Amino acid sequence: MAPGQTIKVERLNVPDGKTVELDRVLLVADGDKVTVGKPAIDGAKVLATSAGEGRSKKITVFKYKRKTRYQKKTGHRQPYTTLTIDRIAEPGTGESKPARKARPRKKKEVTEDGP
């Protein structure tokens, strides 16, 4: 993927024109420099803008059992979201947010009557 390229991904619940941050990046390639994650690259993210939703071509699903006079024909259209890639932030460029720290759990208050 390159900035300015449009891609179709499985439907995301994002309105048109809003920015989406994809933080699970598996591979980043910049010319000869290639970074491969195990399984994902920590700190890398892709910033994209939603360009609308659509539905792919219909596929035909045909179920058939011989000798029992059973046949069923249905179709399916998978919904998708079109994204326009704005920027690919590599780890160590300072554009990524630091990982969130785990917050300590609150202890339950114990009353005289019991928990």
Buried (B, 14 or more C-beta within 10 A) or exposed (E): EEEEEEBBEEEBEBEEEEEBEBBEBEEBEEEEEEBEBEEEBEBBBBBBBBBEBEEEEEEEEEEEEEEEEEEEEEEEEEEBBBBBBEEBBBBEEEBBEEEEEEEEEEEEEEEEEEE
